């Protein structure tokens, strides 16, 4: 239960369920066990899809399940044949996959420039007891206050992207594949960080 306080909720629940192995109490027939496990994973995927994993709480999970049970919601179950023989592909953001693990993780678009702050319409930062901001208006004019330092903002953005990349890389159990464009030469990108 300590994991519930220190880890993302779905990660902790997944560990609890896998240690309890409820499918062993459900049946002794291997095919039915596989079906139980496949549908348990399907339920976890549904909860991930409809929630923000970073802010998910046990109360929200109870409410989500309670509403679905009380309103008699029905879903087609996952078939074991497709799940055991086929390839599972889950498209997700790095933020939504936080706390979860996958056999193989594929990272597309690792060649995008992560130091480009010109795309941001509004950027604010509170550092050293001062507020800094920059605003890009519809007519293309950019306003900023005297506390704003573009160098500091670029450094902070690169640091944040490096933290997000770390989360993406640690989702992989066996393989991590990243797609890089060798014709693209950004100043700094996930690809350049990966190549070290």
N, CA, C and O of each residue as an XYZ file, in Angstrom:
784
protein
N       0.815     -1.204      0.000
C       0.000      0.000      0.000
C       0.856      1.266      0.000
O       0.392      2.331     -0.406
N       2.116      1.148      0.459
C       2.987      2.321      0.453
C       3.195      2.849     -0.963
O       3.388      4.049     -1.155
N       3.154      1.942     -1.975
C       3.320      2.372     -3.364
C       2.247      3.351     -3.799
O       2.498      4.208     -4.646
N       1.057      3.237     -3.233
C      -0.045      4.134     -3.601
C       0.320      5.579     -3.277
O      -0.125      6.498     -3.965
N       1.120      5.787     -2.243
C       1.509      7.143     -1.848
C       2.751      7.631     -2.587
O       2.977      8.838     -2.673
N       3.562      6.715     -3.122
C       4.827      7.121     -3.737
C       4.880      6.908     -5.240
O       5.753      7.469     -5.903
N       3.975      6.117     -5.798
C       3.974      5.795     -7.222
C       2.639      6.227     -7.835
O       1.669      6.452     -7.112
N       2.588      6.344     -9.179
C       1.283      6.591     -9.803
C       0.291      5.490     -9.430
O       0.665      4.323     -9.313
N      -0.966      5.866     -9.245
C      -1.984      4.954     -8.722
C      -2.150      3.710     -9.582
O      -2.232      2.602     -9.051
N      -2.202      3.874    -10.913
C      -2.406      2.703    -11.761
C      -1.227      1.743    -11.692
O      -1.416      0.529    -11.777
N      -0.031      2.260    -11.542
C       1.149      1.410    -11.399
C       1.046      0.588    -10.117
O       1.319     -0.612    -10.123
N       0.652      1.232     -9.019
C       0.504      0.537     -7.745
C      -0.596     -0.519     -7.823
O      -0.421     -1.638     -7.341
N      -1.734     -0.162     -8.433
C      -2.828     -1.135     -8.584
C      -2.414     -2.325     -9.430
O      -2.752     -3.468     -9.124
N      -1.677     -2.045    -10.500
C      -1.208     -3.129    -11.370
C      -0.319     -4.088    -10.573
O      -0.455     -5.304    -10.710
N       0.581     -3.564     -9.749
C       1.450     -4.406     -8.932
C       0.657     -5.216     -7.907
O       0.946     -6.392     -7.683
N      -0.352     -4.579     -7.278
C      -1.178     -5.280     -6.296
C      -1.933     -6.421     -6.961
O      -1.950     -7.542     -6.452
N      -2.556     -6.135     -8.097
C      -3.343     -7.160     -8.797
C      -2.449     -8.290     -9.277
O      -2.822     -9.458     -9.172
N      -1.258     -7.957     -9.807
C      -0.361     -9.016    -10.281
C       0.192     -9.859     -9.141
O       0.475    -11.041     -9.332
N       0.350     -9.274     -7.964
C       0.824    -10.078     -6.830
C      -0.300    -10.946     -6.259
O      -0.035    -12.049     -5.780
N      -1.556    -10.468     -6.299
C      -2.692    -11.251     -5.801
C      -3.143    -12.327     -6.789
O      -3.705    -13.345     -6.384
N      -2.901    -12.107     -8.077
C      -3.250    -13.059     -9.141
C      -4.704    -13.561     -9.018
O      -4.926    -14.758     -8.837
N      -5.693    -12.656     -9.115
C      -7.086    -13.083     -8.947
C      -7.548    -14.099     -9.986
O      -8.514    -14.824     -9.748
N      -6.887    -14.163    -11.114
C      -7.257    -15.125    -12.152
C      -7.023    -16.565    -11.687
O      -7.661    -17.486    -12.197
N      -6.113    -16.773    -10.723
C      -5.896    -18.123    -10.194
C      -7.089    -18.579     -9.367
O      -7.413    -19.766     -9.361
N      -7.755    -17.648     -8.661
C      -8.955    -17.992     -7.888
C     -10.180    -18.102     -8.780
O     -11.129    -18.818     -8.463
N     -10.152    -17.387     -9.899
C     -11.304    -17.359    -10.810
C     -11.505    -18.704    -11.498
O     -12.632    -19.189    -11.607
N     -10.399    -19.314    -11.967
C     -10.511    -20.580    -12.700
C      -9.156    -21.284    -12.734
O      -8.110    -20.669    -12.526
N      -9.203    -22.571    -12.999
C      -7.972    -23.341    -13.196
C      -7.735    -23.639    -14.675
O      -6.725    -24.249    -15.029
N      -8.651    -23.217    -15.535
C      -8.537    -23.451    -16.976
C      -7.633    -22.377    -17.578
O      -7.961    -21.192    -17.509
N      -6.490    -22.773    -18.173
C      -5.516    -21.797    -18.690
C      -6.102    -20.790    -19.684
O      -5.741    -19.613    -19.651
N      -6.994    -21.234    -20.558
C      -7.585    -20.336    -21.558
C      -8.420    -19.242    -20.882
O      -8.365    -18.081    -21.285
N      -9.192    -19.613    -19.858
C     -10.009    -18.636    -19.148
C      -9.137    -17.681    -18.328
O      -9.483    -16.511    -18.166
N      -8.013    -18.174    -17.814
C      -7.073    -17.300    -17.109
C      -6.529    -16.242    -18.063
O      -6.454    -15.064    -17.716
N      -6.148    -16.671    -19.269
C      -5.620    -15.716    -20.256
C      -6.674    -14.671    -20.613
O      -6.352    -13.495    -20.782
N      -7.935    -15.099    -20.728
C      -9.025    -14.162    -21.030
C      -9.201    -13.162    -19.882
O      -9.406    -11.973    -20.128
N      -9.124    -13.629    -18.643
C      -9.232    -12.763    -17.470
C      -8.114    -11.715    -17.487
O      -8.371    -10.528    -17.285
N      -6.888    -12.149    -17.724
C      -5.733    -11.244    -17.743
C      -5.869    -10.226    -18.879
O      -5.596     -9.041    -18.693
N      -6.295    -10.699    -20.059
C      -6.458     -9.803    -21.211
C      -7.482     -8.717    -20.912
O      -7.287     -7.560    -21.285
N      -8.564     -9.078    -20.247
C      -9.601     -8.090    -19.949
C      -9.226     -7.198    -18.774
O      -9.674     -6.054    -18.705
N      -8.422     -7.692    -17.861
C      -7.873     -6.840    -16.801
C      -7.006     -5.750    -17.430
O      -7.122     -4.578    -17.072
N      -6.130     -6.137    -18.374
C      -5.283     -5.162    -19.070
C      -6.135     -4.183    -19.878
O      -5.811     -2.999    -19.970
N      -7.224     -4.684    -20.461
C      -8.130     -3.831    -21.235
C      -8.773     -2.773    -20.334
O      -8.892     -1.614    -20.733
N      -9.187     -3.159    -19.129
C      -9.775     -2.211    -18.187
C      -8.761     -1.135    -17.808
O      -9.111      0.043    -17.731
N      -7.504     -1.530    -17.570
C      -6.459     -0.557    -17.245
C      -6.282      0.430    -18.403
O      -6.156      1.634    -18.178
N      -6.271     -0.074    -19.631
C      -6.130      0.798    -20.802
C      -7.298      1.771    -20.908
O      -7.100      2.937    -21.248
N      -8.519      1.305    -20.622
C      -9.699      2.182    -20.668
C      -9.573      3.301    -19.626
O      -9.898      4.452    -19.914
N      -9.109      2.970    -18.434
C      -8.955      3.990    -17.399
C      -7.873      5.001    -17.788
O      -8.017      6.195    -17.527
N      -6.809      4.532    -18.401
C      -5.748      5.430    -18.856
C      -6.288      6.372    -19.921
O      -5.984      7.564    -19.920
N      -7.091      5.831    -20.827
C      -7.599      6.626    -21.944
C      -8.511      7.754    -21.473
O      -8.505      8.833    -22.065
N      -9.277      7.530    -20.441
C     -10.274      8.510    -20.020
C      -9.866      9.314    -18.789
O     -10.688     10.042    -18.233
N      -8.616      9.194    -18.356
C      -8.174      9.959    -17.193
C      -6.809     10.564    -17.457
O      -6.136     10.211    -18.426
N      -6.412     11.471    -16.594
C      -5.066     12.018    -16.610
C      -4.281     11.271    -15.548
O      -4.515     11.454    -14.353
N      -3.353     10.432    -15.977
C      -2.635      9.544    -15.071
C      -1.896     10.329    -13.988
O      -1.831      9.879    -12.845
N      -1.340     11.489    -14.324
C      -0.565     12.257    -13.350
C      -1.387     12.671    -12.137
O      -0.856     12.755    -11.029
N      -2.674     12.929    -12.333
C      -3.500     13.435    -11.241
C      -4.551     12.418    -10.789
O      -5.450     12.762    -10.021
N      -4.449     11.198    -11.246
C      -5.433     10.164    -10.922
C      -5.319      9.762     -9.455
O      -4.220      9.587     -8.929
N      -6.474      9.618     -8.803
C      -6.501      9.195     -7.399
C      -7.342      7.926     -7.270
O      -8.077      7.563     -8.188
N      -7.227      7.259     -6.130
C      -8.049      6.070     -5.874
C      -9.532      6.420     -5.893
O     -10.343      5.641     -6.395
N      -9.897      7.579     -5.353
C     -11.305      7.990     -5.352
C     -11.841      8.138     -6.772
O     -12.988      7.778     -7.039
N     -11.023      8.665     -7.690
C     -11.467      8.804     -9.075
C     -11.664      7.437     -9.730
O     -12.592      7.256    -10.518
N     -10.807      6.487     -9.412
C     -10.959      5.130     -9.962
C     -12.243      4.504     -9.430
O     -13.006      3.905    -10.187
N     -12.480      4.642     -8.123
C     -13.704      4.097     -7.522
C     -14.934      4.738     -8.167
O     -15.904      4.048     -8.483
N     -14.891      6.055     -8.362
C     -16.021      6.752     -8.992
C     -16.227      6.275    -10.433
O     -17.360      6.027    -10.846
N     -15.138      6.147    -11.197
C     -15.223      5.685    -12.591
C     -15.840      4.290    -12.661
O     -16.754      4.049    -13.450
N     -15.339      3.378    -11.837
C     -15.862      2.009    -11.844
C     -17.296      1.973    -11.329
O     -18.138      1.262    -11.879
N     -17.580      2.745    -10.266
C     -18.928      2.772     -9.705
C     -19.969      3.258    -10.697
O     -21.042      2.665    -10.813
N     -19.665      4.323    -11.408
C     -20.594      4.849    -12.414
C     -20.841      3.814    -13.510
O     -21.980      3.605    -13.928
N     -19.777      3.171    -13.970
C     -19.933      2.168    -15.022
C     -20.738      0.962    -14.555
O     -21.508      0.396    -15.330
N     -20.567      0.565    -13.301
C     -21.321     -0.578    -12.768
C     -22.781     -0.185    -12.543
O     -23.685     -0.917    -12.946
N     -23.023      0.972    -11.898
C     -24.391      1.397    -11.599
C     -25.218      1.667    -12.856
O     -26.423      1.417    -12.873
N     -24.580      2.173    -13.895
C     -25.319      2.464    -15.127
C     -25.349      1.280    -16.084
O     -25.882      1.380    -17.188
N     -24.776      0.162    -15.658
C     -24.835     -1.055    -16.478
C     -24.071     -0.952    -17.785
O     -24.483     -1.534    -18.788
N     -22.978     -0.230    -17.789
C     -22.182     -0.090    -19.009
C     -21.626     -1.447    -19.421
O     -21.169     -2.231    -18.589
N     -21.675     -1.699    -20.705
C     -21.161     -2.972    -21.219
C     -20.139     -2.702    -22.300
O     -20.303     -1.798    -23.119
N     -19.091     -3.491    -22.293
C     -18.041     -3.425    -23.307
C     -17.839     -4.828    -23.850
O     -17.986     -5.810    -23.123
N     -17.506     -4.919    -25.110
C     -17.125     -6.218    -25.649
C     -15.817     -6.628    -25.001
O     -14.904     -5.815    -24.859
N     -15.730     -7.881    -24.610
C     -14.478     -8.326    -23.990
C     -13.424     -8.530    -25.063
O     -13.729     -8.657    -26.249
N     -12.216     -8.557    -24.627
C     -11.099     -8.797    -25.522
C     -11.019    -10.291    -25.790
O     -11.208    -11.101    -24.882
N     -10.744    -10.653    -27.020
C     -10.615    -12.074    -27.318
C      -9.168    -12.505    -27.114
O      -8.238    -11.777    -27.464
N      -8.988    -13.677    -26.552
C      -7.652    -14.180    -26.247
C      -6.874    -14.438    -27.521
O      -5.667    -14.203    -27.567
N      -7.550    -14.918    -28.558
C      -6.856    -15.263    -29.797
C      -6.122    -14.056    -30.381
O      -4.959    -14.160    -30.770
N      -6.799    -12.926    -30.439
C      -6.185    -11.724    -30.988
C      -5.061    -11.239    -30.079
O      -3.998    -10.845    -30.558
N      -5.295    -11.266    -28.772
C      -4.314    -10.740    -27.837
C      -3.057    -11.586    -27.743
O      -1.956    -11.044    -27.649
N      -3.199    -12.901    -27.767
C      -2.018    -13.751    -27.623
C      -1.207    -13.831    -28.899
O       0.020    -13.906    -28.837
N      -1.846    -13.818    -30.040
C      -1.146    -14.007    -31.302
C      -0.809    -12.690    -31.991
O       0.168    -12.613    -32.737
N      -1.593    -11.677    -31.753
C      -1.402    -10.412    -32.455
C      -0.420     -9.501    -31.750
O       0.088     -9.819    -30.674
N      -0.162     -8.370    -32.370
C       0.719     -7.367    -31.803
C      -0.137     -6.266    -31.204
O      -1.061     -5.774    -31.852
N       0.161     -5.877    -29.980
C      -0.570     -4.793    -29.319
C       0.154     -3.492    -29.595
O       1.361     -3.383    -29.380
N      -0.577     -2.523    -30.064
C      -0.003     -1.194    -30.252
C      -0.880     -0.207    -29.496
O      -2.079     -0.102    -29.755
N      -0.281      0.505    -28.572
C      -0.992      1.522    -27.807
C      -0.336      2.855    -28.109
O       0.855      3.036    -27.854
N      -1.105      3.789    -28.649
C      -0.592      5.136    -28.906
C      -0.960      6.000    -27.704
O      -2.128      6.095    -27.326
N       0.045      6.622    -27.115
C      -0.179      7.400    -25.914
C       0.846      8.512    -25.827
O       1.883      8.475    -26.491
N       0.548      9.489    -25.010
C       1.540     10.525    -24.728
C       2.462     10.009    -23.629
O       2.132      9.058    -22.921
N       3.593     10.634    -23.501
C       4.529     10.262    -22.437
C       3.874     10.486    -21.076
O       4.035      9.675    -20.165
N       3.135     11.589    -20.941
C       2.508     11.912    -19.657
C       1.485     10.858    -19.251
O       1.415     10.490    -18.078
N       0.697     10.371    -20.192
C      -0.319      9.368    -19.861
C       0.286      7.998    -19.582
O      -0.330      7.176    -18.904
N       1.481      7.748    -20.095
C       2.103      6.435    -19.871
C       2.941      6.400    -18.600
O       3.534      5.372    -18.276
N       2.992      7.508    -17.884
C       3.810      7.592    -16.670
C       3.373      6.527    -15.668
O       2.186      6.390    -15.373
N       4.342      5.776    -15.148
C       4.052      4.733    -14.174
C       3.719      3.389    -14.792
O       3.573      2.404    -14.068
N       3.594      3.319    -16.115
C       3.279      2.066    -16.789
C       4.514      1.556    -17.521
O       5.475      2.302    -17.713
N       4.493      0.286    -17.932
C       5.618     -0.300    -18.651
C       5.104     -1.052    -19.866
O       3.995     -1.587    -19.864
N       5.938     -1.083    -20.909
C       5.600     -1.770    -22.149
C       6.832     -2.539    -22.621
O       7.961     -2.140    -22.337
N       6.619     -3.626    -23.332
C       7.731     -4.416    -23.850
C       8.626     -3.601    -24.760
O       9.845     -3.579    -24.591
N       8.020     -2.932    -25.722
C       8.759     -2.086    -26.655
C       8.112     -0.711    -26.694
O       6.888     -0.589    -26.742
N       8.932      0.305    -26.673
C       8.457      1.688    -26.780
C       9.051      2.284    -28.047
O      10.253      2.172    -28.287
N       8.207      2.921    -28.859
C       8.659      3.581    -30.082
C       8.436      5.076    -29.918
O       7.322      5.519    -29.640
N       9.500      5.849    -30.091
C       9.434      7.305    -29.957
C       9.555      7.936    -31.341
O      10.643      7.947    -31.916
N       8.464      8.459    -31.883
C       8.562      9.139    -33.183
C       8.967     10.598    -32.991
O       8.947     11.113    -31.874
N       9.321     11.238    -34.055
C       9.598     12.687    -34.078
C      10.675     13.112    -33.073
O      10.550     14.164    -32.445
N      11.712     12.321    -32.919
C      12.773     12.705    -31.987
C      13.705     13.752    -32.588
O      14.670     14.165    -31.945
N      13.421     14.185    -33.826
C      14.272     15.174    -34.494
C      13.726     16.592    -34.349
O      14.317     17.534    -34.878
N      12.609     16.760    -33.644
C      12.033     18.091    -33.465
C      12.913     18.922    -32.529
O      13.410     18.414    -31.524
N      13.100     20.182    -32.858
C      13.930     21.083    -32.061
C      13.257     21.361    -30.721
O      12.131     21.857    -30.686
N      13.933     21.048    -29.622
C      13.353     21.260    -28.295
C      13.820     22.567    -27.655
O      13.432     22.884    -26.530
N      14.649     23.320    -28.367
C      15.123     24.595    -27.820
C      14.399     25.794    -28.412
O      14.710     26.937    -28.077
N      13.424     25.537    -29.300
C      12.725     26.625    -29.982
C      11.590     27.148    -29.110
O      10.546     26.506    -28.998
N      11.789     28.304    -28.497
C      10.742     28.887    -27.652
C       9.911     29.915    -28.414
O       9.008     30.529    -27.846
N      10.211     30.103    -29.694
C       9.488     31.100    -30.487
C       8.057     30.669    -30.786
O       7.222     31.509    -31.120
N       7.755     29.370    -30.670
C       6.418     28.862    -30.946
C       5.445     29.164    -29.808
O       4.230     29.149    -30.005
N       5.974     29.435    -28.634
C       5.143     29.630    -27.453
C       4.486     31.004    -27.499
O       5.156     32.016    -27.706
N       3.161     31.033    -27.303
C       2.445     32.311    -27.330
C       2.541     33.038    -25.999
O       2.620     34.266    -25.972
N       2.536     32.308    -24.905
C       2.655     32.916    -23.584
C       3.575     32.053    -22.741
O       3.358     30.849    -22.596
N       4.592     32.671    -22.191
C       5.531     31.959    -21.328
C       5.749     32.803    -20.083
O       6.098     33.979    -20.179
N       5.546     32.209    -18.925
C       5.796     32.905    -17.667
C       6.707     32.051    -16.802
O       6.722     30.825    -16.908
N       7.453     32.713    -15.958
C       8.353     32.006    -15.067
C       8.567     32.852    -13.826
O       8.662     34.077    -13.906
N       8.641     32.203    -12.694
C       8.924     32.896    -11.436
C      10.236     32.341    -10.923
O      10.314     31.177    -10.528
N      11.267     33.173    -10.929
C      12.591     32.734    -10.556
C      13.306     33.875     -9.834
O      13.185     35.033    -10.232
N      14.046     33.555     -8.780
C      14.789     34.554     -8.008
C      13.900     35.713     -7.553
O      14.286     36.878     -7.649
N      12.707     35.381     -7.058
C      11.752     36.368     -6.539
C      11.301     37.390     -7.579
O      10.935     38.512     -7.226
N      11.324     37.016     -8.842
C      10.839     37.931     -9.881
C      10.060     37.155    -10.935
O      10.387     36.017    -11.270
N       9.039     37.797    -11.438
C       8.196     37.212    -12.474
C       8.696     37.671    -13.837
O       8.909     38.861    -14.070
N       8.877     36.708    -14.728
C       9.245     37.065    -16.102
C       8.178     36.522    -17.034
O       7.567     35.491    -16.753
N       7.952     37.215    -18.143
C       6.955     36.757    -19.103
C       7.304     37.236    -20.496
O       8.030     38.211    -20.689
N       6.753     36.503    -21.471
C       6.776     36.923    -22.863
C       5.437     36.541    -23.471
O       4.894     35.478    -23.174
N       4.910     37.405    -24.319
C       3.612     37.183    -24.954
C       3.771     37.423    -26.455
O       4.336     38.433    -26.876
N       3.264     36.482    -27.256
C       3.249     36.648    -28.704
C       1.811     36.967    -29.114
O       0.908     36.156    -28.908
N       1.602     38.153    -29.697
C       0.268     38.572    -30.109
C      -0.039     38.085    -31.519
O       0.857     37.673    -32.256
N      -1.317     38.138    -31.883
C      -1.767     37.657    -33.195
C      -1.071     38.365    -34.355
O      -0.870     37.761    -35.409
N      -0.699     39.632    -34.180
C      -0.054     40.388    -35.264
C       1.447     40.095    -35.376
O       2.143     40.719    -36.177
N       1.953     39.131    -34.559
C       3.359     38.742    -34.648
C       4.292     39.523    -33.738
O       5.489     39.241    -33.686
N       3.754     40.501    -33.023
C       4.584     41.297    -32.111
C       4.738     40.535    -30.798
O       3.769     40.000    -30.258
N       5.954     40.495    -30.302
C       6.250     39.821    -29.038
C       6.629     40.858    -27.989
O       7.499     41.699    -28.214
N       5.965     40.787    -26.843
C       6.244     41.682    -25.711
C       6.830     40.846    -24.585
O       6.436     39.696    -24.391
N       7.778     41.424    -23.837
C       8.353     40.746    -22.687
C       8.764     41.772    -21.657
O       9.017     42.928    -21.996
N       8.832     41.368    -20.414
C       9.264     42.311    -19.389
C      10.778     42.232    -19.206
O      11.437     41.388    -19.812
N      11.321     43.107    -18.374
C      12.778     43.207    -18.231
C      13.383     42.008    -17.514
O      14.586     41.774    -17.632
N      12.586     41.241    -16.774
C      13.107     40.062    -16.073
C      13.284     38.860    -16.990
O      13.946     37.888    -16.624
N      12.696     38.924    -18.177
C      12.710     37.770    -19.079
C      14.103     37.582    -19.680
O      14.689     38.520    -20.221
N      14.615     36.381    -19.580
C      15.908     36.041    -20.166
C      15.703     34.853    -21.100
O      15.400     33.750    -20.647
N      15.866     35.075    -22.388
C      15.639     34.008    -23.363
C      16.582     32.834    -23.111
O      16.182     31.680    -23.261
N      17.817     33.111    -22.734
C      18.785     32.032    -22.459
C      18.329     31.127    -21.331
O      18.420     29.904    -21.435
N      17.828     31.735    -20.229
C      17.323     30.943    -19.101
C      16.111     30.113    -19.510
O      15.972     28.955    -19.114
N      15.229     30.728    -20.315
C      14.025     30.015    -20.749
C      14.379     28.824    -21.638
O      13.790     27.751    -21.503
N      15.340     29.009    -22.548
C      15.769     27.903    -23.416
C      16.367     26.786    -22.560
O      16.059     25.613    -22.771
N      17.219     27.140    -21.597
C      17.827     26.138    -20.724
C      16.775     25.372    -19.933
O      16.863     24.151    -19.798
N      15.784     26.083    -19.413
C      14.718     25.432    -18.649
C      13.883     24.525    -19.538
O      13.498     23.433    -19.121
N      13.596     24.969    -20.770
C      12.808     24.153    -21.691
C      13.564     22.879    -22.053
O      12.962     21.806    -22.107
N      14.862     22.973    -22.301
C      15.669     21.794    -22.617
C      15.705     20.837    -21.421
O      15.612     19.622    -21.596
N      15.842     21.383    -20.207
C      15.846     20.549    -19.005
C      14.522     19.816    -18.837
O      14.505     18.634    -18.494
N      13.407     20.515    -19.078
C      12.083     19.888    -18.967
C      11.918     18.789    -20.019
O      11.395     17.716    -19.719
N      12.360     19.055    -21.247
C      12.276     18.037    -22.306
C      13.136     16.820    -21.968
O      12.754     15.689    -22.268
N      14.286     17.042    -21.349
C      15.148     15.925    -20.934
C      14.447     15.077    -19.869
O      14.567     13.852    -19.875
N      13.716     15.724    -18.953
C      12.961     14.975    -17.935
C      11.846     14.155    -18.581
O      11.606     13.013    -18.190
N      11.170     14.735    -19.563
C      10.102     14.019    -20.259
C      10.687     12.837    -21.042
O      10.103     11.753    -21.062
N      11.831     13.047    -21.682
C      12.501     11.968    -22.414
C      12.875     10.839    -21.468
O      12.732      9.671    -21.828
N      13.351     11.154    -20.268
C      13.691     10.133    -19.276
C      12.462      9.279    -18.951
O      12.555      8.053    -18.884
N      11.317      9.928    -18.751
C      10.078      9.190    -18.471
C       9.758      8.262    -19.651
O       9.398      7.102    -19.447
N       9.887      8.769    -20.878
C       9.594      7.954    -22.066
C      10.510      6.740    -22.143
O      10.051      5.632    -22.423
N      11.790      6.939    -21.900
C      12.754      5.843    -21.992
C      12.525      4.778    -20.929
O      12.717      3.590    -21.189
N      12.123      5.185    -19.754
C      11.951      4.226    -18.662
C      10.612      3.494    -18.715
O      10.318      2.703    -17.819
N       9.791      3.737    -19.742
C       8.563      2.957    -19.924
C       8.880      1.607    -20.558
O       8.062      0.691    -20.479
N      10.028      1.462    -21.174
C      10.380      0.273    -21.935
C      10.943     -0.824    -21.042
O      11.789     -0.566    -20.185
N      10.468     -2.053    -21.247
C      10.995     -3.209    -20.518
C      12.162     -3.818    -21.299
O      13.217     -4.095    -20.729
N      11.968     -4.030    -22.625
C      12.993     -4.698    -23.429
C      13.616     -3.799    -24.486
O      14.841     -3.705    -24.564
N      12.802     -3.138    -25.302
C      13.314     -2.385    -26.444
C      12.800     -0.960    -26.449
O      11.655     -0.691    -26.082
N      13.659     -0.058    -26.867
C      13.248      1.320    -27.103
C      13.751      1.709    -28.489
O      14.948      1.638    -28.768
N      12.837      2.116    -29.341
C      13.171      2.486    -30.712
C      12.822      3.951    -30.884
O      11.726      4.378    -30.522
N      13.751      4.727    -31.437
C      13.419      6.118    -31.726
C      13.633      6.373    -33.198
O      14.527      5.807    -33.827
N      12.788      7.243    -33.736
C      12.800      7.553    -35.166
C      13.410      8.932    -35.332
O      12.896      9.920    -34.807
N      14.501      8.986    -36.060
C      15.221     10.233    -36.246
C      15.283     10.552    -37.732
O      15.338      9.641    -38.558
N      15.274     11.811    -38.076
C      15.386     12.258    -39.463
C      16.827     12.717    -39.672
O      17.227     13.751    -39.138
N      17.606     11.966    -40.436
C      19.023     12.303    -40.596
C      19.226     13.567    -41.424
O      20.306     14.157    -41.395
N      18.199     13.988    -42.164
C      18.300     15.225    -42.941
C      18.009     16.460    -42.103
O      18.298     17.579    -42.526
N      17.441     16.268    -40.924
C      17.103     17.381    -40.045
C      18.273     17.631    -39.093
O      18.828     16.693    -38.521
N      18.637     18.888    -38.929
C      19.755     19.221    -38.042
C      19.355     20.307    -37.049
O      19.845     21.433    -37.134
N      18.461     19.977    -36.102
C      18.103     20.989    -35.103
C      19.262     21.213    -34.142
O      20.161     20.381    -34.024
N      19.225     22.338    -33.467
C      20.270     22.652    -32.497
C      20.335     21.563    -31.421
O      21.406     21.036    -31.122
N      19.185     21.239    -30.851
C      19.113     20.160    -29.865
C      17.732     19.513    -29.958
O      16.720     20.203    -30.081
N      17.703     18.188    -29.896
C      16.449     17.437    -30.008
C      16.542     16.204    -29.124
O      17.601     15.915    -28.565
N      15.432     15.471    -28.995
C      15.486     14.215    -28.258
C      16.509     13.288    -28.900
O      17.257     12.598    -28.208
N      16.535     13.279    -30.258
C      17.483     12.427    -30.976
C      18.934     12.757    -30.637
O      19.748     11.855    -30.436
N      19.256     14.041    -30.574
C      20.637     14.428    -30.251
C      20.962     14.089    -28.794
O      22.102     13.738    -28.490
N      19.983     14.185    -27.887
C      20.216     13.777    -26.506
C      20.432     12.266    -26.417
O      21.269     11.805    -25.641
N      19.674     11.490    -27.214
C      19.816     10.041    -27.206
C      21.152      9.588    -27.787
O      21.738      8.604    -27.335
N      21.620     10.313    -28.788
C      22.886      9.949    -29.417
C      24.069     10.357    -28.553
O      25.184      9.869    -28.737
N      23.814     11.266    -27.599
C      24.795     11.657    -26.591
C      25.952     12.380    -27.119
O      26.843     12.759    -26.358
